[in-house]
């Protein structure tokens, strides 16, 4: 699974660093680094909704507050 988080200016202001940090922590805690590739990119074109991320070609928007819940439902459930 490949996760690409936008680190462009709009998403940076909305907390992309916090989202990346949360995802890194959860990947490590759940020992799924061999199943999940985490990367960064610039604009994914959905700036108004939150921090944008792409998971295997599908675009999502999260906030720093929803990142852990999103990770559990959309990433962890599919990576195990």
Biopython code that builds the backbone (N, CA, C, O; Angstrom):
import numpy as np
from Bio.PDB.StructureBuilder import StructureBuilder

atoms = [
    (1, "UNK", "N", (0.843, -1.167, 0.000)),
    (1, "UNK", "CA", (0.000, 0.000, 0.000)),
    (1, "UNK", "C", (0.893, 1.236, 0.000)),
    (1, "UNK", "O", (1.836, 1.331, 0.785)),
    (2, "UNK", "N", (0.590, 2.177, -0.882)),
    (2, "UNK", "CA", (1.371, 3.409, -0.949)),
    (2, "UNK", "C", (0.502, 4.585, -0.518)),
    (2, "UNK", "O", (-0.565, 4.826, -1.081)),
    (3, "UNK", "N", (0.981, 5.315, 0.496)),
    (3, "UNK", "CA", (0.299, 6.504, 0.994)),
    (3, "UNK", "C", (1.177, 7.705, 0.689)),
    (3, "UNK", "O", (2.346, 7.748, 1.072)),
    (4, "UNK", "N", (0.602, 8.679, -0.004)),
    (4, "UNK", "CA", (1.315, 9.905, -0.321)),
    (4, "UNK", "C", (0.545, 11.068, 0.284)),
    (4, "UNK", "O", (-0.617, 11.294, -0.056)),
    (5, "UNK", "N", (1.190, 11.805, 1.177)),
    (5, "UNK", "CA", (0.559, 12.926, 1.863)),
    (5, "UNK", "C", (1.028, 14.229, 1.234)),
    (5, "UNK", "O", (2.222, 14.416, 0.998)),
    (6, "UNK", "N", (0.090, 15.126, 0.965)),
    (6, "UNK", "CA", (0.447, 16.431, 0.416)),
    (6, "UNK", "C", (1.177, 17.251, 1.476)),
    (6, "UNK", "O", (0.728, 17.354, 2.618)),
    (7, "UNK", "N", (2.286, 17.819, 1.088)),
    (7, "UNK", "CA", (3.048, 18.696, 1.980)),
    (7, "UNK", "C", (3.159, 20.088, 1.379)),
    (7, "UNK", "O", (4.022, 20.874, 1.770)),
    (8, "UNK", "N", (2.280, 20.393, 0.425)),
    (8, "UNK", "CA", (2.245, 21.719, -0.180)),
    (8, "UNK", "C", (1.799, 22.760, 0.829)),
    (8, "UNK", "O", (1.405, 22.418, 1.944)),
    (9, "UNK", "N", (1.857, 24.014, 0.452)),
    (9, "UNK", "CA", (1.616, 25.106, 1.401)),
    (9, "UNK", "C", (0.238, 25.058, 2.054)),
    (9, "UNK", "O", (0.135, 25.257, 3.264)),
    (10, "UNK", "N", (-0.811, 24.803, 1.297)),
    (10, "UNK", "CA", (-2.156, 24.773, 1.872)),
    (10, "UNK", "C", (-2.297, 23.619, 2.870)),
    (10, "UNK", "O", (-2.824, 23.811, 3.965)),
    (11, "UNK", "N", (-1.840, 22.451, 2.505)),
    (11, "UNK", "CA", (-1.932, 21.301, 3.409)),
    (11, "UNK", "C", (-0.969, 21.438, 4.587)),
    (11, "UNK", "O", (-1.258, 20.965, 5.687)),
    (12, "UNK", "N", (0.157, 22.077, 4.359)),
    (12, "UNK", "CA", (1.095, 22.326, 5.461)),
    (12, "UNK", "C", (0.414, 23.164, 6.538)),
    (12, "UNK", "O", (0.516, 22.861, 7.727)),
    (13, "UNK", "N", (-0.277, 24.213, 6.116)),
    (13, "UNK", "CA", (-0.980, 25.088, 7.057)),
    (13, "UNK", "C", (-2.083, 24.313, 7.789)),
    (13, "UNK", "O", (-2.383, 24.603, 8.948)),
    (14, "UNK", "N", (-2.677, 23.342, 7.120)),
    (14, "UNK", "CA", (-3.768, 22.560, 7.715)),
    (14, "UNK", "C", (-3.270, 21.403, 8.577)),
    (14, "UNK", "O", (-4.077, 20.690, 9.175)),
    (15, "UNK", "N", (-1.953, 21.206, 8.650)),
    (15, "UNK", "CA", (-1.399, 20.217, 9.575)),
    (15, "UNK", "C", (-0.824, 18.962, 8.960)),
    (15, "UNK", "O", (-0.833, 17.909, 9.598)),
    (16, "UNK", "N", (-0.321, 19.040, 7.731)),
    (16, "UNK", "CA", (0.201, 17.836, 7.092)),
    (16, "UNK", "C", (1.353, 17.205, 7.872)),
    (16, "UNK", "O", (1.482, 15.981, 7.887)),
    (17, "UNK", "N", (2.188, 18.009, 8.516)),
    (17, "UNK", "CA", (3.297, 17.437, 9.296)),
    (17, "UNK", "C", (2.754, 16.571, 10.430)),
    (17, "UNK", "O", (3.283, 15.493, 10.701)),
    (18, "UNK", "N", (1.725, 17.033, 11.074)),
    (18, "UNK", "CA", (1.116, 16.263, 12.158)),
    (18, "UNK", "C", (0.519, 14.952, 11.635)),
    (18, "UNK", "O", (0.636, 13.912, 12.282)),
    (19, "UNK", "N", (-0.118, 15.007, 10.467)),
    (19, "UNK", "CA", (-0.683, 13.798, 9.859)),
    (19, "UNK", "C", (0.432, 12.811, 9.534)),
    (19, "UNK", "O", (0.309, 11.621, 9.827)),
    (20, "UNK", "N", (1.505, 13.286, 8.938)),
    (20, "UNK", "CA", (2.645, 12.418, 8.615)),
    (20, "UNK", "C", (3.221, 11.800, 9.888)),
    (20, "UNK", "O", (3.497, 10.602, 9.930)),
    (21, "UNK", "N", (3.400, 12.618, 10.922)),
    (21, "UNK", "CA", (3.945, 12.110, 12.183)),
    (21, "UNK", "C", (3.043, 11.039, 12.791)),
    (21, "UNK", "O", (3.529, 10.029, 13.300)),
    (22, "UNK", "N", (1.731, 11.260, 12.739)),
    (22, "UNK", "CA", (0.770, 10.282, 13.254)),
    (22, "UNK", "C", (0.859, 8.980, 12.472)),
    (22, "UNK", "O", (0.893, 7.900, 13.061)),
    (23, "UNK", "N", (0.898, 9.080, 11.152)),
    (23, "UNK", "CA", (0.988, 7.886, 10.316)),
    (23, "UNK", "C", (2.297, 7.139, 10.571)),
    (23, "UNK", "O", (2.294, 5.912, 10.670)),
    (24, "UNK", "N", (3.409, 7.855, 10.678)),
    (24, "UNK", "CA", (4.701, 7.207, 10.960)),
    (24, "UNK", "C", (4.635, 6.421, 12.264)),
    (24, "UNK", "O", (5.071, 5.272, 12.337)),
    (25, "UNK", "N", (4.082, 7.061, 13.291)),
    (25, "UNK", "CA", (3.973, 6.435, 14.607)),
    (25, "UNK", "C", (3.116, 5.174, 14.533)),
    (25, "UNK", "O", (3.480, 4.141, 15.095)),
    (26, "UNK", "N", (1.988, 5.254, 13.847)),
    (26, "UNK", "CA", (1.085, 4.110, 13.763)),
    (26, "UNK", "C", (1.647, 2.978, 12.901)),
    (26, "UNK", "O", (1.427, 1.803, 13.193)),
    (27, "UNK", "N", (2.363, 3.329, 11.855)),
    (27, "UNK", "CA", (3.026, 2.305, 11.040)),
    (27, "UNK", "C", (4.034, 1.545, 11.890)),
    (27, "UNK", "O", (4.098, 0.316, 11.840)),
    (28, "UNK", "N", (4.818, 2.278, 12.668)),
    (28, "UNK", "CA", (5.824, 1.650, 13.522)),
    (28, "UNK", "C", (5.175, 0.824, 14.630)),
    (28, "UNK", "O", (5.572, -0.317, 14.864)),
    (29, "UNK", "N", (4.179, 1.391, 15.313)),
    (29, "UNK", "CA", (3.521, 0.689, 16.422)),
    (29, "UNK", "C", (2.857, -0.615, 15.976)),
    (29, "UNK", "O", (2.799, -1.585, 16.733)),
    (30, "UNK", "N", (2.365, -0.624, 14.755)),
    (30, "UNK", "CA", (1.641, -1.793, 14.260)),
    (30, "UNK", "C", (2.515, -2.725, 13.416)),
    (30, "UNK", "O", (2.022, -3.700, 12.850)),
    (31, "UNK", "N", (3.809, -2.420, 13.336)),
    (31, "UNK", "CA", (4.772, -3.257, 12.612)),
    (31, "UNK", "C", (4.328, -3.570, 11.188)),
    (31, "UNK", "O", (4.347, -4.724, 10.760)),
    (32, "UNK", "N", (3.928, -2.525, 10.458)),
    (32, "UNK", "CA", (3.475, -2.735, 9.080)),
    (32, "UNK", "C", (4.332, -1.964, 8.074)),
    (32, "UNK", "O", (3.890, -1.689, 6.958)),
    (33, "UNK", "N", (5.542, -1.621, 8.468)),
    (33, "UNK", "CA", (6.425, -0.870, 7.571)),
    (33, "UNK", "C", (6.727, -1.644, 6.293)),
    (33, "UNK", "O", (7.027, -1.043, 5.261)),
    (34, "UNK", "N", (6.651, -2.956, 6.351)),
    (34, "UNK", "CA", (6.897, -3.766, 5.163)),
    (34, "UNK", "C", (5.684, -3.794, 4.224)),
    (34, "UNK", "O", (5.790, -4.249, 3.085)),
    (35, "UNK", "N", (4.540, -3.310, 4.700)),
    (35, "UNK", "CA", (3.316, -3.325, 3.903)),
    (35, "UNK", "C", (2.845, -1.947, 3.477)),
    (35, "UNK", "O", (1.999, -1.825, 2.591)),
    (36, "UNK", "N", (3.390, -0.902, 4.104)),
    (36, "UNK", "CA", (2.939, 0.469, 3.847)),
    (36, "UNK", "C", (4.134, 1.348, 3.504)),
    (36, "UNK", "O", (5.103, 1.424, 4.259)),
    (37, "UNK", "N", (4.051, 2.006, 2.364)),
    (37, "UNK", "CA", (5.068, 2.974, 1.951)),
    (37, "UNK", "C", (4.476, 4.365, 2.138)),
    (37, "UNK", "O", (3.436, 4.682, 1.560)),
    (38, "UNK", "N", (5.135, 5.197, 2.945)),
    (38, "UNK", "CA", (4.663, 6.544, 3.233)),
    (38, "UNK", "C", (5.571, 7.550, 2.553)),
    (38, "UNK", "O", (6.790, 7.493, 2.709)),
    (39, "UNK", "N", (4.984, 8.475, 1.798)),
    (39, "UNK", "CA", (5.760, 9.487, 1.095)),
    (39, "UNK", "C", (5.044, 10.818, 1.092)),
    (39, "UNK", "O", (3.928, 10.943, 1.595)),
    (40, "UNK", "N", (5.695, 11.799, 0.523)),
    (40, "UNK", "CA", (5.117, 13.135, 0.422)),
    (40, "UNK", "C", (5.083, 13.599, -1.019)),
    (40, "UNK", "O", (5.803, 13.087, -1.876)),
    (41, "UNK", "N", (4.235, 14.576, -1.268)),
    (41, "UNK", "CA", (4.100, 15.159, -2.591)),
    (41, "UNK", "C", (3.589, 16.584, -2.437)),
    (41, "UNK", "O", (3.224, 17.017, -1.345)),
    (42, "UNK", "N", (3.572, 17.291, -3.536)),
    (42, "UNK", "CA", (2.943, 18.604, -3.518)),
    (42, "UNK", "C", (1.520, 18.461, -4.019)),
    (42, "UNK", "O", (1.058, 17.336, -4.209)),
    (43, "UNK", "N", (0.835, 19.508, -4.231)),
    (43, "UNK", "CA", (-0.613, 19.594, -4.408)),
    (43, "UNK", "C", (-1.256, 18.398, -5.120)),
    (43, "UNK", "O", (-0.828, 17.965, -6.189)),
    (44, "UNK", "N", (-2.298, 17.896, -4.471)),
    (44, "UNK", "CA", (-3.114, 16.825, -5.038)),
    (44, "UNK", "C", (-4.433, 17.372, -5.587)),
    (44, "UNK", "O", (-5.271, 16.613, -6.074)),
    (45, "UNK", "N", (-4.611, 18.696, -5.506)),
    (45, "UNK", "CA", (-5.748, 19.342, -6.142)),
    (45, "UNK", "C", (-7.048, 19.360, -5.363)),
    (45, "UNK", "O", (-8.101, 19.637, -5.938)),
    (46, "UNK", "N", (-7.005, 19.075, -4.079)),
    (46, "UNK", "CA", (-8.226, 19.072, -3.276)),
    (46, "UNK", "C", (-8.003, 19.884, -2.007)),
    (46, "UNK", "O", (-8.333, 19.441, -0.906)),
    (47, "UNK", "N", (-7.445, 21.065, -2.173)),
    (47, "UNK", "CA", (-6.921, 21.854, -1.063)),
    (47, "UNK", "C", (-7.966, 22.332, -0.056)),
    (47, "UNK", "O", (-7.639, 22.529, 1.115)),
    (48, "UNK", "N", (-9.171, 22.515, -0.468)),
    (48, "UNK", "CA", (-10.149, 23.142, 0.425)),
    (48, "UNK", "C", (-10.682, 22.218, 1.511)),
    (48, "UNK", "O", (-11.266, 22.698, 2.482)),
    (49, "UNK", "N", (-10.499, 20.907, 1.378)),
    (49, "UNK", "CA", (-11.139, 19.978, 2.304)),
    (49, "UNK", "C", (-10.295, 19.544, 3.488)),
    (49, "UNK", "O", (-10.848, 18.963, 4.422)),
    (50, "UNK", "N", (-9.028, 19.782, 3.509)),
    (50, "UNK", "CA", (-8.168, 19.331, 4.598)),
    (50, "UNK", "C", (-6.838, 18.887, 4.028)),
    (50, "UNK", "O", (-6.500, 19.216, 2.891)),
    (51, "UNK", "N", (-6.089, 18.145, 4.811)),
    (51, "UNK", "CA", (-4.817, 17.600, 4.342)),
    (51, "UNK", "C", (-5.138, 16.475, 3.361)),
    (51, "UNK", "O", (-5.804, 15.500, 3.710)),
    (52, "UNK", "N", (-4.660, 16.625, 2.142)),
    (52, "UNK", "CA", (-4.946, 15.637, 1.100)),
    (52, "UNK", "C", (-3.937, 14.500, 1.148)),
    (52, "UNK", "O", (-2.756, 14.701, 1.432)),
    (53, "UNK", "N", (-4.430, 13.307, 0.866)),
    (53, "UNK", "CA", (-3.533, 12.180, 0.733)),
    (53, "UNK", "C", (-4.081, 11.223, -0.303)),
    (53, "UNK", "O", (-5.283, 11.151, -0.559)),
    (54, "UNK", "N", (-3.162, 10.501, -0.879)),
    (54, "UNK", "CA", (-3.469, 9.541, -1.931)),
    (54, "UNK", "C", (-3.086, 8.162, -1.411)),
    (54, "UNK", "O", (-1.952, 7.925, -0.994)),
    (55, "UNK", "N", (-4.060, 7.263, -1.448)),
    (55, "UNK", "CA", (-3.779, 5.878, -1.078)),
    (55, "UNK", "C", (-4.077, 5.028, -2.304)),
    (55, "UNK", "O", (-5.229, 4.836, -2.691)),
    (56, "UNK", "N", (-3.015, 4.532, -2.893)),
    (56, "UNK", "CA", (-3.139, 3.674, -4.072)),
    (56, "UNK", "C", (-4.061, 4.267, -5.134)),
    (56, "UNK", "O", (-4.881, 3.558, -5.716)),
    (57, "UNK", "N", (-3.924, 5.579, -5.385)),
    (57, "UNK", "CA", (-4.674, 6.234, -6.449)),
    (57, "UNK", "C", (-6.006, 6.842, -6.038)),
    (57, "UNK", "O", (-6.670, 7.461, -6.869)),
    (58, "UNK", "N", (-6.413, 6.689, -4.800)),
    (58, "UNK", "CA", (-7.666, 7.267, -4.325)),
    (58, "UNK", "C", (-7.359, 8.430, -3.383)),
    (58, "UNK", "O", (-6.556, 8.289, -2.461)),
    (59, "UNK", "N", (-8.002, 9.588, -3.616)),
    (59, "UNK", "CA", (-7.731, 10.803, -2.843)),
    (59, "UNK", "C", (-8.659, 10.886, -1.635)),
    (59, "UNK", "O", (-9.862, 10.642, -1.735)),
    (60, "UNK", "N", (-8.072, 11.236, -0.491)),
    (60, "UNK", "CA", (-8.797, 11.425, 0.762)),
    (60, "UNK", "C", (-8.375, 12.758, 1.367)),
    (60, "UNK", "O", (-7.345, 13.317, 0.990)),
    (61, "UNK", "N", (-9.164, 13.262, 2.299)),
    (61, "UNK", "CA", (-8.805, 14.447, 3.074)),
    (61, "UNK", "C", (-8.965, 14.114, 4.546)),
    (61, "UNK", "O", (-9.971, 13.536, 4.959)),
    (62, "UNK", "N", (-7.966, 14.485, 5.333)),
    (62, "UNK", "CA", (-8.009, 14.255, 6.776)),
    (62, "UNK", "C", (-7.564, 15.511, 7.503)),
    (62, "UNK", "O", (-7.023, 16.437, 6.899)),
    (63, "UNK", "N", (-7.796, 15.531, 8.789)),
    (63, "UNK", "CA", (-7.285, 16.587, 9.654)),
    (63, "UNK", "C", (-6.328, 15.938, 10.640)),
    (63, "UNK", "O", (-6.343, 14.718, 10.799)),
    (64, "UNK", "N", (-5.499, 16.726, 11.301)),
    (64, "UNK", "CA", (-4.643, 16.123, 12.327)),
    (64, "UNK", "C", (-5.473, 15.395, 13.392)),
    (64, "UNK", "O", (-5.033, 14.383, 13.938)),
    (65, "UNK", "N", (-6.659, 15.906, 13.682)),
    (65, "UNK", "CA", (-7.511, 15.306, 14.701)),
    (65, "UNK", "C", (-8.131, 13.981, 14.232)),
    (65, "UNK", "O", (-8.396, 13.101, 15.051)),
    (66, "UNK", "N", (-8.359, 13.839, 12.946)),
    (66, "UNK", "CA", (-8.988, 12.608, 12.440)),
    (66, "UNK", "C", (-7.978, 11.602, 11.884)),
    (66, "UNK", "O", (-8.368, 10.516, 11.455)),
    (67, "UNK", "N", (-6.702, 11.943, 11.884)),
    (67, "UNK", "CA", (-5.684, 11.110, 11.237)),
    (67, "UNK", "C", (-5.596, 9.704, 11.828)),
    (67, "UNK", "O", (-5.506, 8.730, 11.080)),
    (68, "UNK", "N", (-5.619, 9.583, 13.137)),
    (68, "UNK", "CA", (-5.486, 8.253, 13.751)),
    (68, "UNK", "C", (-6.703, 7.383, 13.430)),
    (68, "UNK", "O", (-6.545, 6.222, 13.051)),
    (69, "UNK", "N", (-7.898, 7.919, 13.573)),
    (69, "UNK", "CA", (-9.108, 7.161, 13.258)),
    (69, "UNK", "C", (-9.130, 6.757, 11.776)),
    (69, "UNK", "O", (-9.493, 5.631, 11.433)),
    (70, "UNK", "N", (-8.737, 7.694, 10.910)),
    (70, "UNK", "CA", (-8.674, 7.409, 9.480)),
    (70, "UNK", "C", (-7.682, 6.282, 9.208)),
    (70, "UNK", "O", (-7.977, 5.359, 8.449)),
    (71, "UNK", "N", (-6.512, 6.359, 9.824)),
    (71, "UNK", "CA", (-5.481, 5.343, 9.625)),
    (71, "UNK", "C", (-5.999, 3.961, 10.014)),
    (71, "UNK", "O", (-5.798, 2.987, 9.288)),
    (72, "UNK", "N", (-6.656, 3.885, 11.148)),
    (72, "UNK", "CA", (-7.167, 2.598, 11.620)),
    (72, "UNK", "C", (-8.203, 2.038, 10.653)),
    (72, "UNK", "O", (-8.174, 0.850, 10.333)),
    (73, "UNK", "N", (-9.119, 2.888, 10.184)),
    (73, "UNK", "CA", (-10.198, 2.382, 9.325)),
    (73, "UNK", "C", (-9.772, 2.160, 7.880)),
    (73, "UNK", "O", (-10.236, 1.212, 7.246)),
    (74, "UNK", "N", (-8.900, 3.012, 7.344)),
    (74, "UNK", "CA", (-8.567, 2.937, 5.914)),
    (74, "UNK", "C", (-7.227, 2.272, 5.608)),
    (74, "UNK", "O", (-7.024, 1.764, 4.505)),
    (75, "UNK", "N", (-6.326, 2.273, 6.563)),
    (75, "UNK", "CA", (-4.991, 1.718, 6.299)),
    (75, "UNK", "C", (-4.787, 0.414, 7.062)),
    (75, "UNK", "O", (-4.529, -0.631, 6.464)),
    (76, "UNK", "N", (-4.901, 0.482, 8.364)),
    (76, "UNK", "CA", (-4.612, -0.694, 9.183)),
    (76, "UNK", "C", (-5.532, -1.856, 8.843)),
    (76, "UNK", "O", (-5.087, -3.001, 8.775)),
    (77, "UNK", "N", (-6.795, -1.575, 8.632)),
    (77, "UNK", "CA", (-7.737, -2.655, 8.333)),
    (77, "UNK", "C", (-7.409, -3.360, 7.021)),
    (77, "UNK", "O", (-7.755, -4.529, 6.846)),
    (78, "UNK", "N", (-6.747, -2.666, 6.101)),
    (78, "UNK", "CA", (-6.405, -3.265, 4.804)),
    (78, "UNK", "C", (-4.983, -3.827, 4.759)),
    (78, "UNK", "O", (-4.666, -4.662, 3.912)),
    (79, "UNK", "N", (-4.135, -3.366, 5.672)),
    (79, "UNK", "CA", (-2.726, -3.779, 5.652)),
    (79, "UNK", "C", (-2.481, -5.061, 6.436)),
    (79, "UNK", "O", (-1.441, -5.701, 6.281)),
    (80, "UNK", "N", (-3.432, -5.431, 7.271)),
    (80, "UNK", "CA", (-3.235, -6.632, 8.100)),
    (80, "UNK", "C", (-3.737, -7.862, 7.385)),
    (80, "UNK", "O", (-3.656, -8.965, 7.924)),
]
sb = StructureBuilder()
sb.init_structure("model")
sb.init_model(0)
sb.init_chain("A")
sb.init_seg("    ")
for serial, (resi, resn, name, xyz) in enumerate(atoms, 1):
    if name == "N":
        sb.init_residue(resn, " ", resi, " ")
    sb.init_atom(name, np.array(xyz, "f"), 0.0, 1.0, " ", f" {name:<3s}", serial, name[0])
structure = sb.get_structure()
